[in-house]
Amino acid sequence: MGEGVMTGQERRVLALACAGTFVVIMDATIVSVALPDIRSGLGFSAALLPWVVNAFTLAFAGFLLLGGRLSDVFGQRRVFVAGMGLFTVARLVCGFVGSPELLLAARAVQGFGGALLVPVTLSLLITTFTVPKRRTRALGLWSAVGAAGATAGPVIGGLLTQWAGWRWVFFISVPIGVVTVAAALSVLPPRERPAVRARLDLAGAGMSTAGLVGVVYAVMRSSAVGWTSPEVLGSLGGGLVLLAVFVVHQGRWARAPLVALSVLRLRTVSSGNVVMLLLGLGFFASPVLLSLYLQDVHGYAPLRAGLGYLPVGLAMFVGAQVAGPLTVRLGARRAAVLCCLVGALGCFAMTALIGADSSYAVSVVVPGAVFGFGTAAAFTPITVAATGGVPPEQGGLAAGLLNTVRQTSGAIGLAVLTTLSAAAARSWAEDHPHSGGSQAPHALAHGYTVAFAVSSAWIAAAALVAALTMPRPPSGSTPAPPAAPPSSRGAGATGQDTDAAAAAERA
């Protein structure tokens, strides 16, 4: 069989991984559209409504590292089935609940299920696809499905909410979950019982989860109460202290570390995660910023704004499809640099073109398509790099680590950019006292211009860091990812949860 032709087993595993990624990524954007109807249907208060999103996001971000490690300890089949099963049952419960408290509890369980599921989907791909060319192609397809989920969410959510009711945004993915669990039990082989049972670092899991939850909670609350609030500073400080103790624990005290620090000494892993951090800061806020720009500045209804994002989403899908062959041809380093530069160019063009008097085609469609194509394509080579050279038994860990970086960077980027946008709008209104205030279209447009300018700078920084730190392929070899082991998400896999968080704050 040729190097580029997938085997039947590889195609089945790819389908499972794509299904898992699709439902988790689609969840964030599909739920955000239904928030106003959920508020009226269950009697949520304005203060409590954002927690429909936040409960999921906190559980998801907090347990990603543990989820990745669990797949290494207990096997990919068990963790995939457990993650998809929890996620699906929780969504079914969400559709039937009759009180805000039950919905929030079910959303937290759903977030935990997603934290188990997402790292193992990438781990499955990299352990199954041992031929570099086929692995890179699989990662590109997986990223494209993630982009499709992120794009489809607002459209499907708007249609379901309008025509069938908000409960159907939860019911819609239940059949996918049931079929995927049954297929996983049939397709994925049981894990052979190891001679020595692997240990699980429960103390480290507790510290990392609590620390990540503290940091992400502080970032999410900052947009509502401000960065100087004692609530935000206390949560952020406590989370950072716990994470610092966690690192010391992993290096000195833990017998079986949750995160083997030796993995971070691999240049591919450390550089890939830094590049992902910078790209996530600039990329994951874009759907929210564009949606708010279309609604606040041009007066679009939420569903129309969701449809308005479709050209960007389609460009993301195409970019993710192109990323695999491009990474094989250029190598992970050069492909990551090129794609980040294209994404930064598109984002900078949006910075220059958006405005209260700009047309939708000029300010969103053309520059947004360039931005979406470049940034979505960048995830595949970065993922290839960040998982290269990792031993197979640490594949889940690498996946969980990369997903954690992506999720946290997305939350931080969204909070910082929305705060900057609001501050810039106020400043513009103060300089133009007869403009109508900080909520006037021209003031808001100026705020979004500043936000996109910072986004483009972060994405350009990702290109620079990739060029300086990611290793070059060995001279004389065909650029391709290392033929070893496993890790985490490409284009759409859940930084989109942070997008829904901002939508929840607005609702």
Disulfide bonds with the S-S distance in Angstrom:
none
